[in-house]
Amino acid sequence: MNPWRGVSTLPRDVWIQCAATFINRSGTMVLPFLSLYLHRTLGYTVEQAGIAITVYGAGAFLTAPLAGRLTDHLGARRVMVLSLLLSGVAVICLLAVRSYAAILPVTLVWAVISEAFRPASLVNITELAAPAQRKMAFSVNRLAINLGMSIGPALGGLLILFSYPLLFIVDGSTSMAAGLVLALSLRNPAPRRGDGADAGTPEPSGPDRPPGHSVTVGGLAYFLLALVPVVVVFFQHEGAMPLYLVDDLHLPESAYGLLFTINTALIILIEVPLNVAMSHWSHRGSLALGSLLAGIGFGAMAMISSTWGVAVTVVIWTFGEMILFPSAANYMADIAPPERRGTYMGLFQATFSFSFAISGWVGTAILHHFGGVALWASTFAWGCLSAAMLWRLRR
Protein backbone atom coordinates (compact mmCIF):
# COMPACT_ATOMS: atom_id res chain seq x y z
CA MET A 1 0.00 0.00 0.00
CA ASN A 2 1.43 3.36 -1.05
CA PRO A 3 1.53 5.68 2.01
CA TRP A 4 1.68 8.73 -0.28
CA ARG A 5 -1.57 7.84 -2.03
CA GLY A 6 -4.04 10.65 -2.46
CA VAL A 7 -1.49 13.48 -2.25
CA SER A 8 -1.77 14.13 -5.99
CA THR A 9 -5.52 14.72 -5.60
CA LEU A 10 -5.02 17.82 -3.47
CA PRO A 11 -6.35 20.99 -5.18
CA ARG A 12 -3.99 23.02 -7.36
CA ASP A 13 -4.18 26.07 -5.11
CA VAL A 14 -3.02 24.04 -2.12
CA TRP A 15 0.16 23.26 -4.06
CA ILE A 16 0.59 26.93 -5.00
CA GLN A 17 0.32 27.92 -1.35
CA CYS A 18 2.83 25.22 -0.42
CA ALA A 19 5.25 26.49 -3.09
CA ALA A 20 5.03 30.06 -1.76
CA THR A 21 5.46 28.76 1.79
CA PHE A 22 8.56 26.86 0.72
CA ILE A 23 10.10 29.99 -0.82
CA ASN A 24 9.37 32.02 2.30
CA ARG A 25 10.70 29.39 4.69
CA SER A 26 13.84 28.84 2.61
CA GLY A 27 14.82 32.34 3.64
CA THR A 28 13.81 32.05 7.29
CA MET A 29 17.01 32.72 9.15
CA VAL A 30 16.68 35.94 11.15
CA LEU A 31 14.31 34.67 13.84
CA PRO A 32 16.23 31.44 14.61
CA PHE A 33 19.46 33.43 14.97
CA LEU A 34 17.98 36.61 16.47
CA SER A 35 19.03 35.81 20.05
CA LEU A 36 22.59 35.05 18.94
CA TYR A 37 22.68 38.19 16.77
CA LEU A 38 21.60 40.42 19.65
CA HIS A 39 23.92 38.71 22.14
CA ARG A 40 27.05 38.14 20.08
CA THR A 41 27.01 40.90 17.47
CA LEU A 42 25.26 43.79 19.23
CA GLY A 43 26.50 42.86 22.71
CA TYR A 44 23.21 42.65 24.59
CA THR A 45 22.78 40.26 27.51
CA VAL A 46 21.21 36.80 27.25
CA GLU A 47 18.13 38.04 29.08
CA GLN A 48 17.82 41.08 26.78
CA ALA A 49 17.99 38.72 23.81
CA GLY A 50 15.27 36.61 25.40
CA ILE A 51 13.08 39.68 25.91
CA ALA A 52 13.36 40.53 22.20
CA ILE A 53 12.13 37.02 21.36
CA THR A 54 9.30 37.54 23.83
CA VAL A 55 8.37 40.84 22.16
CA TYR A 56 8.14 39.05 18.83
CA GLY A 57 5.93 36.42 20.39
CA ALA A 58 3.77 39.09 22.04
CA GLY A 59 3.25 40.78 18.68
CA ALA A 60 2.31 37.45 17.14
CA PHE A 61 -0.09 36.76 19.99
CA LEU A 62 -1.85 40.11 19.61
CA THR A 63 -2.01 39.74 15.83
CA ALA A 64 -3.43 36.22 15.56
CA PRO A 65 -7.06 36.81 16.66
CA LEU A 66 -7.24 40.12 14.76
CA ALA A 67 -5.76 38.53 11.64
CA GLY A 68 -8.29 35.72 11.97
CA ARG A 69 -11.20 38.14 12.02
CA LEU A 70 -9.64 40.12 9.17
CA THR A 71 -9.40 36.90 7.18
CA ASP A 72 -13.12 36.27 7.67
CA HIS A 73 -13.82 39.70 6.12
CA LEU A 74 -11.10 40.18 3.47
CA GLY A 75 -10.36 36.57 2.53
CA ALA A 76 -7.36 34.41 3.30
CA ARG A 77 -5.45 35.13 0.11
CA ARG A 78 -5.38 38.90 0.44
CA VAL A 79 -4.15 38.66 4.01
CA MET A 80 -1.41 36.17 3.04
CA VAL A 81 -0.10 38.34 0.19
CA LEU A 82 -0.02 41.55 2.24
CA SER A 83 1.67 39.81 5.14
CA LEU A 84 4.48 38.35 3.02
CA LEU A 85 5.21 41.55 1.09
CA LEU A 86 5.22 43.86 4.10
CA SER A 87 7.11 41.50 6.42
CA GLY A 88 9.94 41.37 3.88
CA VAL A 89 10.28 45.13 4.18
CA ALA A 90 10.06 45.00 7.98
CA VAL A 91 12.83 42.45 8.50
CA ILE A 92 15.22 44.48 6.34
CA CYS A 93 14.35 47.57 8.39
CA LEU A 94 15.31 45.64 11.54
CA LEU A 95 18.86 45.43 10.23
CA ALA A 96 19.13 49.23 10.23
CA VAL A 97 18.45 49.66 13.96
CA ARG A 98 21.08 49.13 16.65
CA SER A 99 19.80 50.61 19.88
CA TYR A 100 17.84 48.28 22.11
CA ALA A 101 15.07 50.89 22.50
CA ALA A 102 14.54 50.81 18.73
CA ILE A 103 15.03 47.08 18.23
CA LEU A 104 12.06 46.15 20.43
CA PRO A 105 9.37 48.23 18.62
CA VAL A 106 10.69 47.28 15.17
CA THR A 107 10.64 43.62 16.21
CA LEU A 108 7.05 44.10 17.39
CA VAL A 109 5.98 45.61 14.05
CA TRP A 110 7.75 42.81 12.17
CA ALA A 111 5.93 40.21 14.27
CA VAL A 112 2.51 41.81 13.77
CA ILE A 113 2.91 41.88 9.98
CA SER A 114 4.63 38.54 9.56
CA GLU A 115 2.44 36.44 11.84
CA ALA A 116 -0.79 37.55 10.15
CA PHE A 117 0.11 34.99 7.48
CA ARG A 118 -0.36 31.96 9.72
CA PRO A 119 -4.09 31.96 10.53
CA ALA A 120 -4.89 33.01 6.97
CA SER A 121 -2.89 30.10 5.56
CA LEU A 122 -4.68 27.62 7.83
CA VAL A 123 -8.05 28.99 6.75
CA ASN A 124 -7.09 28.79 3.09
CA ILE A 125 -6.17 25.12 3.39
CA THR A 126 -9.35 24.38 5.34
CA GLU A 127 -11.44 25.99 2.60
CA LEU A 128 -9.64 24.36 -0.32
CA ALA A 129 -9.31 20.80 0.94
CA ALA A 130 -12.24 18.46 1.48
CA PRO A 131 -12.69 17.31 5.10
CA ALA A 132 -11.16 13.91 4.37
CA GLN A 133 -8.11 15.61 2.80
CA ARG A 134 -7.45 18.24 5.46
CA LYS A 135 -5.03 16.34 7.66
CA MET A 136 -3.08 15.35 4.54
CA ALA A 137 -3.15 18.94 3.28
CA PHE A 138 -1.91 20.28 6.63
CA SER A 139 0.88 17.68 6.56
CA VAL A 140 1.92 18.63 3.01
CA ASN A 141 1.91 22.31 4.00
CA ARG A 142 4.10 21.49 6.99
CA LEU A 143 6.34 19.52 4.65
CA ALA A 144 6.80 22.69 2.58
CA ILE A 145 7.49 24.67 5.75
CA ASN A 146 10.08 22.24 7.01
CA LEU A 147 11.66 21.61 3.63
CA GLY A 148 12.27 25.34 3.53
CA MET A 149 13.49 25.29 7.12
CA SER A 150 16.05 22.64 6.18
CA ILE A 151 17.58 25.28 3.92
CA GLY A 152 17.00 28.56 5.76
CA PRO A 153 18.66 28.09 9.18
CA ALA A 154 21.41 25.86 7.75
CA LEU A 155 22.20 28.51 5.13
CA GLY A 156 21.96 31.14 7.84
CA GLY A 157 24.56 29.28 9.90
CA LEU A 158 26.93 29.53 6.95
CA LEU A 159 26.10 33.13 6.07
CA ILE A 160 26.92 34.40 9.55
CA LEU A 161 30.48 33.19 9.02
CA PHE A 162 30.71 36.03 6.49
CA SER A 163 28.17 38.61 7.61
CA TYR A 164 25.11 38.77 9.86
CA PRO A 165 23.46 41.44 7.64
CA LEU A 166 23.18 38.88 4.83
CA LEU A 167 20.64 37.00 6.94
CA PHE A 168 18.31 39.99 7.00
CA ILE A 169 18.65 40.71 3.27
CA VAL A 170 18.01 37.11 2.20
CA ASP A 171 15.16 36.66 4.66
CA GLY A 172 13.37 39.82 3.51
CA SER A 173 13.88 39.10 -0.18
CA THR A 174 12.48 35.57 -0.04
CA SER A 175 9.45 36.76 1.90
CA MET A 176 8.62 39.33 -0.78
CA ALA A 177 9.23 36.76 -3.53
CA ALA A 178 6.73 34.39 -1.86
CA GLY A 179 4.17 37.18 -1.69
CA LEU A 180 4.57 37.82 -5.41
CA VAL A 181 4.05 34.12 -6.19
CA LEU A 182 0.72 34.17 -4.34
CA ALA A 183 -0.33 37.50 -5.82
CA LEU A 184 0.32 36.37 -9.39
CA SER A 185 -0.89 32.77 -9.11
CA LEU A 186 -3.95 32.88 -6.85
CA ARG A 187 -6.29 34.83 -9.09
CA ASN A 188 -9.74 34.06 -7.71
CA PRO A 189 -11.11 34.09 -4.16
CA ALA A 190 -10.82 30.72 -2.47
CA PRO A 191 -14.07 28.75 -2.49
CA ARG A 192 -15.87 28.21 0.78
CA ARG A 193 -15.77 24.45 0.98
CA GLY A 194 -18.22 22.86 3.34
CA ASP A 195 -18.28 19.38 4.74
CA GLY A 196 -20.60 18.36 1.94
CA ALA A 197 -19.54 17.05 -1.44
CA ASP A 198 -19.93 20.38 -3.21
CA ALA A 199 -18.08 23.54 -2.32
CA GLY A 200 -21.23 25.56 -2.72
CA THR A 201 -23.34 23.36 -0.46
CA PRO A 202 -23.86 24.99 2.94
CA GLU A 203 -22.76 23.02 5.93
CA PRO A 204 -25.49 21.59 8.12
CA SER A 205 -26.39 23.15 11.42
CA GLY A 206 -28.14 22.01 14.56
CA PRO A 207 -28.63 18.25 14.89
CA ASP A 208 -27.34 17.64 11.34
CA ARG A 209 -24.00 19.29 12.01
CA PRO A 210 -21.10 16.79 12.25
CA PRO A 211 -20.19 15.65 15.77
CA GLY A 212 -16.95 17.64 15.83
CA HIS A 213 -18.94 20.90 15.80
CA SER A 214 -20.55 20.02 19.12
CA VAL A 215 -17.47 21.12 21.09
CA THR A 216 -18.49 23.78 23.61
CA VAL A 217 -16.72 27.08 24.23
CA GLY A 218 -15.37 25.57 27.44
CA GLY A 219 -14.13 22.54 25.53
CA LEU A 220 -12.38 24.77 23.01
CA ALA A 221 -10.74 26.78 25.80
CA TYR A 222 -9.62 23.56 27.50
CA PHE A 223 -8.05 22.29 24.28
CA LEU A 224 -6.15 25.53 23.67
CA LEU A 225 -5.00 25.66 27.29
CA ALA A 226 -3.76 22.06 27.08
CA LEU A 227 -1.58 22.98 24.10
CA VAL A 228 0.28 25.76 25.90
CA PRO A 229 2.81 23.71 27.94
CA VAL A 230 3.94 21.53 25.03
CA VAL A 231 4.17 24.45 22.61
CA VAL A 232 6.35 26.30 25.14
CA VAL A 233 8.54 23.19 25.13
CA PHE A 234 8.74 23.07 21.37
CA PHE A 235 9.76 26.71 20.96
CA GLN A 236 12.82 26.24 23.13
CA HIS A 237 14.57 25.29 19.89
CA GLU A 238 14.44 28.99 18.90
CA GLY A 239 15.05 30.52 22.32
CA ALA A 240 17.13 28.77 24.96
CA MET A 241 18.38 25.85 22.87
CA PRO A 242 20.82 27.76 20.61
CA LEU A 243 22.24 29.59 23.62
CA TYR A 244 22.61 26.31 25.54
CA LEU A 245 24.32 24.57 22.63
CA VAL A 246 26.78 27.39 21.95
CA ASP A 247 27.50 28.68 25.49
CA ASP A 248 27.12 25.52 27.59
CA LEU A 249 28.01 22.67 25.24
CA HIS A 250 30.44 24.84 23.22
CA LEU A 251 29.14 23.67 19.86
CA PRO A 252 29.71 25.92 16.81
CA GLU A 253 26.85 28.12 15.61
CA SER A 254 26.81 26.26 12.29
CA ALA A 255 26.07 22.99 14.14
CA TYR A 256 22.88 24.49 15.52
CA GLY A 257 21.77 25.43 12.02
CA LEU A 258 22.49 21.93 10.71
CA LEU A 259 20.35 20.35 13.44
CA PHE A 260 17.36 21.81 11.59
CA THR A 261 18.34 19.63 8.64
CA ILE A 262 17.86 16.49 10.75
CA ASN A 263 14.46 17.76 11.86
CA THR A 264 13.26 18.64 8.39
CA ALA A 265 14.73 15.57 6.68
CA LEU A 266 12.61 13.38 8.95
CA ILE A 267 9.55 15.50 8.26
CA ILE A 268 10.10 15.37 4.50
CA LEU A 269 10.50 11.59 4.48
CA ILE A 270 8.07 10.52 7.19
CA GLU A 271 5.41 13.06 8.19
CA VAL A 272 2.90 12.59 5.37
CA PRO A 273 2.98 8.74 5.39
CA LEU A 274 3.02 8.78 9.19
CA ASN A 275 -0.16 10.84 9.33
CA VAL A 276 -1.78 8.71 6.65
CA ALA A 277 -1.00 5.63 8.75
CA MET A 278 -2.44 7.35 11.84
CA SER A 279 -5.50 8.75 10.04
CA HIS A 280 -7.86 6.50 12.01
CA TRP A 281 -6.40 7.42 15.39
CA SER A 282 -8.58 9.44 17.72
CA HIS A 283 -7.78 13.13 18.13
CA ARG A 284 -6.88 12.68 21.77
CA GLY A 285 -4.62 9.70 21.12
CA SER A 286 -2.46 11.40 18.52
CA LEU A 287 -2.36 14.70 20.42
CA ALA A 288 -1.30 13.03 23.67
CA LEU A 289 1.39 10.91 22.00
CA GLY A 290 2.83 13.91 20.17
CA SER A 291 3.03 15.92 23.39
CA LEU A 292 4.70 13.09 25.27
CA LEU A 293 7.38 12.61 22.63
CA ALA A 294 8.10 16.35 22.60
CA GLY A 295 8.59 16.32 26.36
CA ILE A 296 10.85 13.27 26.22
CA GLY A 297 12.94 14.68 23.38
CA PHE A 298 13.67 18.05 24.95
CA GLY A 299 13.91 16.58 28.44
CA ALA A 300 16.67 14.24 27.29
CA MET A 301 18.87 17.28 26.63
CA ALA A 302 19.62 17.25 30.36
CA MET A 303 21.61 14.05 29.90
CA ILE A 304 23.67 14.75 26.78
CA SER A 305 26.79 16.74 26.02
CA SER A 306 27.74 15.90 22.42
CA THR A 307 26.52 16.80 18.96
CA TRP A 308 25.41 13.22 18.36
CA GLY A 309 23.49 13.21 21.63
CA VAL A 310 21.69 16.40 20.63
CA ALA A 311 20.88 14.83 17.26
CA VAL A 312 19.15 11.91 18.98
CA THR A 313 16.99 14.24 21.04
CA VAL A 314 16.05 16.14 17.87
CA VAL A 315 14.84 12.88 16.32
CA ILE A 316 12.61 12.16 19.32
CA TRP A 317 10.93 15.55 19.51
CA THR A 318 10.61 15.69 15.74
CA PHE A 319 8.36 12.61 15.87
CA GLY A 320 6.31 14.43 18.49
CA GLU A 321 6.10 17.48 16.24
CA MET A 322 5.06 15.41 13.20
CA ILE A 323 2.20 13.84 15.13
CA LEU A 324 1.08 16.79 17.27
CA PHE A 325 0.90 19.76 14.92
CA PRO A 326 -1.11 18.32 11.97
CA SER A 327 -3.45 16.67 14.48
CA ALA A 328 -4.01 19.94 16.35
CA ALA A 329 -4.72 21.90 13.15
CA ASN A 330 -7.04 19.16 11.91
CA TYR A 331 -8.93 19.16 15.22
CA MET A 332 -9.48 22.92 14.96
CA ALA A 333 -10.61 22.63 11.33
CA ASP A 334 -13.11 19.95 12.36
CA ILE A 335 -14.72 22.01 15.12
CA ALA A 336 -14.67 25.46 13.44
CA PRO A 337 -18.00 26.70 11.99
CA PRO A 338 -17.46 27.64 8.30
CA GLU A 339 -18.40 31.28 8.79
CA ARG A 340 -15.93 31.68 11.68
CA ARG A 341 -12.93 29.70 10.47
CA GLY A 342 -10.72 32.76 10.50
CA THR A 343 -11.69 33.56 14.09
CA TYR A 344 -11.11 29.98 15.24
CA MET A 345 -7.77 29.68 13.46
CA GLY A 346 -6.84 33.07 14.86
CA LEU A 347 -7.44 31.78 18.38
CA PHE A 348 -5.50 28.64 17.53
CA GLN A 349 -2.56 30.66 16.25
CA ALA A 350 -2.83 33.03 19.22
CA THR A 351 -2.27 30.04 21.49
CA PHE A 352 0.95 29.25 19.65
CA SER A 353 1.98 32.89 19.69
CA PHE A 354 1.30 33.26 23.41
CA SER A 355 3.32 30.12 24.06
CA PHE A 356 6.13 31.43 21.90
CA ALA A 357 6.05 34.77 23.71
CA ILE A 358 6.52 33.25 27.13
CA SER A 359 8.87 30.50 25.94
CA GLY A 360 11.68 32.92 25.13
CA TRP A 361 11.59 34.56 28.53
CA VAL A 362 10.87 31.42 30.57
CA GLY A 363 13.49 29.27 28.83
CA THR A 364 16.33 31.79 28.91
CA ALA A 365 15.52 32.81 32.52
CA ILE A 366 15.64 29.19 33.76
CA LEU A 367 18.81 28.57 31.76
CA HIS A 368 20.48 31.70 33.10
CA HIS A 369 19.52 31.31 36.77
CA PHE A 370 19.29 27.53 37.27
CA GLY A 371 21.19 25.93 34.40
CA GLY A 372 20.49 23.56 31.58
CA VAL A 373 19.53 20.51 33.64
CA ALA A 374 16.72 22.41 35.35
CA LEU A 375 15.49 23.79 32.03
CA TRP A 376 15.33 20.44 30.24
CA ALA A 377 13.81 18.66 33.23
CA SER A 378 11.10 21.32 33.19
CA THR A 379 10.39 20.73 29.52
CA PHE A 380 9.85 17.03 30.22
CA ALA A 381 7.32 17.87 32.93
CA TRP A 382 5.49 20.34 30.69
CA GLY A 383 5.26 17.83 27.86
CA CYS A 384 3.78 15.24 30.20
CA LEU A 385 1.27 17.79 31.51
CA SER A 386 -0.01 18.54 28.00
CA ALA A 387 -0.18 14.84 27.18
CA ALA A 388 -2.30 14.16 30.26
CA MET A 389 -4.65 17.07 29.53
CA LEU A 390 -5.07 16.22 25.85
CA TRP A 391 -5.77 12.60 26.68
CA ARG A 392 -8.81 13.82 28.61
CA LEU A 393 -10.41 15.35 25.49
CA ARG A 394 -13.80 13.85 24.75
CA ARG A 395 -13.75 11.01 22.25
C-alpha positions, 0 to 999 in steps of 0.5 A, spaced: 500 500 500 502 506 497 503 511 504 503 517 499 496 515 495 491 521 495 497 526 495 496 528 488 488 529 488 489 535 493 487 541 489 492 546 485 491 552 489 493 548 495 500 546 491 501 553 490 500 555 497 505 550 499 510 552 493 510 560 496 510 557 503 517 553 501 520 559 498 518 564 504 521 558 509 527 557 505 529 564 507 527 564 514 534 565 518 533 571 522 528 569 527 532 562 529 538 566 529 535 573 532 538 571 540 545 570 537 545 576 533 543 580 539 547 577 544 554 576 540 554 581 534 550 587 538 553 585 545 546 585 549 545 580 555 542 573 554 536 576 558 535 582 553 535 577 547 530 573 550 526 579 551 526 581 544 524 574 542 518 575 547 516 581 544 516 578 537 511 572 540 507 578 544 506 581 537 504 574 534 499 573 539 496 580 539 495 579 531 493 572 531 485 573 533 485 580 529 488 577 523 483 571 523 477 576 524 480 580 518 481 573 514 473 572 515 472 579 512 477 580 506 479 573 505 485 568 506 489 570 500 489 577 500 491 577 508 497 572 506 499 576 500 499 583 504 503 579 510 508 576 506 510 583 502 510 587 508 514 582 512 519 582 507 520 590 508 520 590 515 525 584 516 530 588 512 528 595 516 530 591 523 537 590 520 538 598 520 536 599 527 542 598 533 539 601 539 535 596 544 530 601 544 529 601 537 530 594 536 524 592 540 518 596 537 521 594 530 521 587 532 514 588 534 511 591 528 515 585 524 511 580 528 505 583 527 505 583 519 509 577 519 504 572 523 498 575 520 500 569 514 499 563 519 491 563 521 490 566 513 494 560 511 490 555 515 483 557 513 485 557 506 487 550 506 481 548 510 477 551 505 480 548 499 481 541 501 475 536 502 474 534 510 477 527 508 483 531 505 485 536 510 489 532 515 493 530 509 493 537 506 496 540 513 501 535 513 503 537 506 503 544 507 508 542 513 512 539 509 513 545 505 514 549 511 520 544 514 523 543 507 524 550 507 526 550 514 532 545 512 535 550 507 534 557 511 537 556 518 542 551 515 544 557 510 543 562 515 549 558 519 553 559 513 552 566 512 553 568 519 560 566 518 561 572 512 556 577 515 550 577 519 546 582 515 546 577 509 541 573 513 536 579 513 537 581 506 536 574 504 530 573 509 526 579 507 527 578 499 524 571 499 518 573 503 517 578 498 518 573 492 513 568 496 508 574 496 509 575 489 508 568 487 501 568 491 499 575 488 500 572 481 498 565 481 492 565 486 487 569 481 480 568 484 477 568 491 478 561 495 471 557 495 468 556 501 468 548 501 463 545 506 463 538 509 458 536 503 460 534 497 460 540 493 463 547 495 457 551 494 453 546 499 452 549 505 454 546 511 449 543 516 447 546 522 443 544 529 442 536 529 445 535 522 452 538 524 457 533 524 459 531 531 466 535 531 462 541 531 458 540 538 465 542 542 463 547 547 466 554 548 469 551 554 471 545 551 475 549 546 478 553 551 480 547 555 483 544 548 487 551 547 490 551 554 492 544 554 496 545 548 500 551 551 505 547 555 507 543 550 508 548 545 512 552 550 517 546 550 517 546 542 519 553 541 525 552 546 529 550 539 528 557 537 530 561 544 534 557 549 536 551 545 541 555 541 544 559 547 545 552 551 548 549 545 553 554 543 554 557 550 554 551 555 556 545 550 560 549 546 558 547 539 559 551 533 553 556 531 553 552 524 552 545 528 545 548 531 543 550 524 544 543 521 540 540 526 534 543 523 536 539 517 535 532 521 528 535 523 526 537 516 529 531 513 525 526 517 519 531 516 520 530 508 521 523 508 516 521 514 510 526 516 505 525 510 505 517 510 506 517 518 499 521 518 496 517 513 497 511 517 495 514 523 489 517 520 484 513 524 487 514 530 482 518 535 484 526 536 486 525 543 490 519 542 495 522 537 495 529 540 497 526 547 502 521 543 505 527 540 506 531 546 509 526 550 514 525 545 516 532 545 517 532 552 521 526 552 525 529 546 527 536 549 527 533 556 533 528 554 537 534 553 539 534 560 543 528 559 547 529 553 553 533 552 555 531 544 553 533 537 550 526 536 546 526 543 543 532 541 541 529 534 538 523 537 533 528 542 532 532 535 529 525 532 525 524 538 521 531 539 521 531 531 516 525 531 512 528 536 512 534 532 510 530 526 504 527 530 502 533 534 501 539 529 497 536 523 493 533 528 491 539 532 490 543 526 485 538 523 482 538 530 481 545 529 478 545 522 473 539 524 470 544 530 470 550 526 464 553 523 465 555 516 463 562 517 468 563 523 474 559 520 478 565 521 476 567 528 477 559 530 484 559 526 486 566 529 485 563 536 488 557 535 494 561 532 494 566 538 495 560 542 501 558 539 503 565 539 502 566 546 506 560 548 512 562 543 512 569 547 513 566 554 517 560 551 523 565 550 523 569 557 521 562 561 526 558 557 532 563 557 531 565 565 531 558 567 537 557 563 540 563 566 539 562 573 538 555 574 542 551 568 540 547 563 539 541 567 533 544 570 530 547 564 530 540 560 527 537 566 522 542 566 520 541 559 519 534 560 514 535 565 510 540 561 510 535 555 507 530 560 502 535 563 499 537 556 499 529 554 495 528 560 490 534 559 489 532 551 488 525 553 482 527 557 479 530 550 472 527 549 472 522 544 
